[in-house]
Every structure is written in structure tokens, then in C-alpha cells.
């Protein structure tokens, strides 16, 4: 997992070709002009999901991981807490969904505050639990870039 500010995105360009393309897109795009929805940037290799939602108690947020995609999450407005745990030998509580590229877990996590202008990179080896309220429920606007592994 990586957690950093958008100003430092260039530091991670060398990690992988598709990741660099995604980080470039993240830095160069004015997401304020995009409606919520799904955008195919480079076919199935790079997809942007612009989301708006209200944060919830941790008990209502699922701990997840992916197989085919790396998630880059960029907080555009608002703040939330995100649970994190390195994936080791944990067993999923729901079978892997190939179509949605997601499986869910029920584990204890460490939590960090995710605020406007920060981005997080979650690799397939990272369990993450987004959308947790920070104090009270808040509205957030966030983009999730799905980067092919």
C-alpha cells in the first residue's frame, strides 16, 4: 500500500507501466468536470470510477481485495477512514467474484484518515476497507482508478 499526497504522484511513476499511465491521468484530469460514473481510459487496462457517497460506521463497510486490478483511490472532497491489512493467509468470507474482481474478508484492521488531495494505492496483496466514517457520517467524492496488474 502507498499513501501520499497528489503532489508526490511522480515519485511512483516507475512502479509499473499501467500504474504510471494511471497516475498521469490522476494528476492531469480535472475531476470536478466529470460526472459520477465509470470511464474507460485505456480499455480494460485503466478504468476510472468517480463516486459520491456518505461514509458509514465500520461495521457497515466491507474489507476487500482484488486480483486483476490495482486500486488507486484519490479523495476529491470530504474525508473518511480506511481500514488496511496486509494480505497473508486470511480466508475470504465471500468467494472471489471474477466479474467484479472482488473478494471480502472479516479481519481486524489498522485505520488511517484519508483526506482531500491524498491518494492511496492498494495492490492485490492489500486488504482495504474504504468508506468508514471519521466521527460523523460525511459526504465524500472520490475517484477509484482500476489499473490492470
Secondary structure, 3 states (H helix, E strand, C coil): CEEEEHHHHHHHHHHCHHHHHHHHHHHHCCHHHCCCEEEEEECCCEEEEEEEEECECHHHCCEEECCCEEEEEEEEECEEEEEEEECCCCCCCEEEECCCCEEEECCCCEEEEEECCEEEEECCCEEEEEEECCCCCCEEEEEEEEEEC
